[in-house]
Amino acid sequence: MEQITILAMGESRNQCDWMKGEVWSLNNGYRQIAMMKGRIDKVFLAHTQCYYPSDKTAIFNWSELNQLADAGVDVINTHKVKGLKSKLFPYKRLVEKFDTEFYSDTVCYQLAYAVDLWTVKKNGRVRLKDPDEEHVLWLFGVDMLTLGEYQLEKGGVEYWIGYARGLGITVNISKGSSLCQTATGEPYGKKYFTMKDLDFGKFEKMKQAIRDGEDIPENPCFTNDDPSTATLHQKLPKAAKLKSTLVKAENLDQAINALDTIMQSGCVSTTNELLKMTKDAKCS
């Protein structure tokens, strides 16, 4: 059996037991792994240098990553970075092999890289090199429980999970992740859902529960049929007050915070309505 562990930076990373093949980290996750006293075989990046908006300090420490490379850890980046001891992600070759550029975050690159290791393309079809061998991917910390992850990144990760499973690769997802689940946990038609079913306040409670080692539901997405979720929604400010907060925003940080609250409340039903509100903001 061939196994690979993809260890991202979400709260469910603590479920990793380090016993399932190579461990692939991403970004600054190696620091978390050091605190967990774990091990690491590869680090994936999809960045040149980035900076924190608050104080403009560098997000990535090339010196630390070079120390990992010197210790035998493969640092794999989609970009060439001067001074970084990294290998270039085979982007062009994998685009041609898999016939897609659907990479919504770094985890997508990790999944594609793993699938590439175990497959070959013959007569226009991607197949496992050894179909008699069991291939298993373990995902820990790929929780997709923030607003940005859920809306912008989750779909790409699920695409590659589906691609792998379609080839016969087993993909195990850590308990507490929102991957491969609807907003309600029920299939469309059996239970209809709207943006109000995405309760990110509940997601924050889920992340805290994972941190605290509490019992974790199989599905972290909750519906308004759940009394505790309904209560959370009732406590949210009224739509008019939320819109007023955005319009009165004096700077970008205030506007972003107001937009996050509005999106979580579900009081905006269309993109055009949100754009109109944004244009009305003082700082726009």
C-alpha positions, 0 to 999 in steps of 0.5 A: 500500500502506498500512502501520502499524508497532506497536512494543511494548517486547519485545526484538524491537523492535530488528528495526524498520527504521522504513520501514513507515508510521506507527510507533505506540508504547505506554506508556514505549516512546517512551524506548526509541525515543529510544535507538534513534534512531527515530521515532514518530507515536502513543503509546497508553496505557490508564492513569491514573497508576500507581506502582512498588510498590517505591518508589511513584514515578510510572511515567508522566511526563506532562510528557514525553508533553506534549512529544511532543504539542507536537511533533505526536505523537498521544497516545491514552489510554483515560482522561481524565487531567488535565494530559495533552495526549491524545486519548480512545480511541474505546472506545464506538464501537469496541465497537459497531463490532466487537461486542467488549470483548476488550482484554487489553492496550494492543496490542489497542487499537492493533490495533483502532484500526488496523483501524478506520482501514481499515474501514467497517461496512455492513449489520452487517458490517465490511469494508475501505474499499478492498479493492483496496488492500494493508493491512499491519500490522507487529508488533515487540516484541510478544513475550509472553514473560513469564509475565503476558503469556503467560497474561493478554494473549497471547490478546487480541492474537491475537484482534485479529490474527485479526480483521485477517487475516480482513478481508484485512489482512496482519499480520507478526509479528517473529521470536522472538515467541510470538504465534499459536503453540502451546506446542510449535509443533505443532498440538494432536493432532499433539503434545499438550502440558501446562503443563510445555511452558511453560518460562519459563526458556527464554523468558528465554534467548530474550529474551537471544538477541534482545538479543544478535542471535543466530539466533532460532528461528521458535518460541520455545516449546519442548517437553520433547522438546528436551534442553536444555529437559528439562535445565532442568526437571530442575534446577528444585527439587522440588515439595515444596520449592517449596510449602514456600517459598510457605507460609513466605513472610513478605511479599507479594514473597516469595509472588509470587516463590514463585508465579512459580517454582511456575507455571514448574515445572509442578508445580501441575496445578489452580487449586484446588491453587494457591489452597489453597497460597496460603491456607496462606502466612503472609502471606495 
